[in-house]
Amino acid sequence: MPPHEWQKSSYSGEGANCIYVAAPDKDTIKLRESDDPDVVVTTTPANLKAFILGIKAGEFDHLIDD
């Protein structure tokens, strides 16, 4: 896999649990976590946008144990 220019999420701060994002081209978004950087999730900008909007709308709240 070619190297990508990974950017750390600004919400990660200086902690150990960081999310990194790369956009190798206009149709691809790659995500990885600092704890397991060899695992990379690949998606499209449209799918990532829909996922983030779903999170903000609370569509996944039922999956969280209180």
C-alpha positions, -999 to 999 in steps of 0.1 A, spaced: 0 0 0 15 34 -9 21 58 19 -6 84 26 -4 118 42 -22 110 74 -37 138 95 -45 134 132 -79 144 143 -79 177 161 -102 161 187 -75 136 196 -53 160 214 -22 145 229 -38 113 240 -29 78 229 -63 70 213 -60 90 180 -79 88 148 -60 95 116 -75 104 82 -60 104 47 -75 113 14 -53 97 -13 -77 109 -40 -110 128 -43 -131 97 -41 -114 79 -12 -112 85 25 -90 63 47 -93 61 85 -70 44 110 -66 43 148 -33 49 166 -37 17 187 -38 -5 155 -24 15 126 -23 -16 103 -61 -17 102 -74 8 77 -110 15 69 -117 28 34 -148 47 24 -160 75 2 -166 111 12 -204 107 7 -205 76 30 -184 92 56 -206 123 56 -237 102 60 -221 83 89 -211 115 107 -246 130 102 -261 98 116 -239 100 147 -248 137 152 -285 128 148 -283 101 174 -290 72 151 -265 50 168 -272 59 204 -290 27 210 -257 8 206 -242 25 236 -245 10 271 -254 36 297 
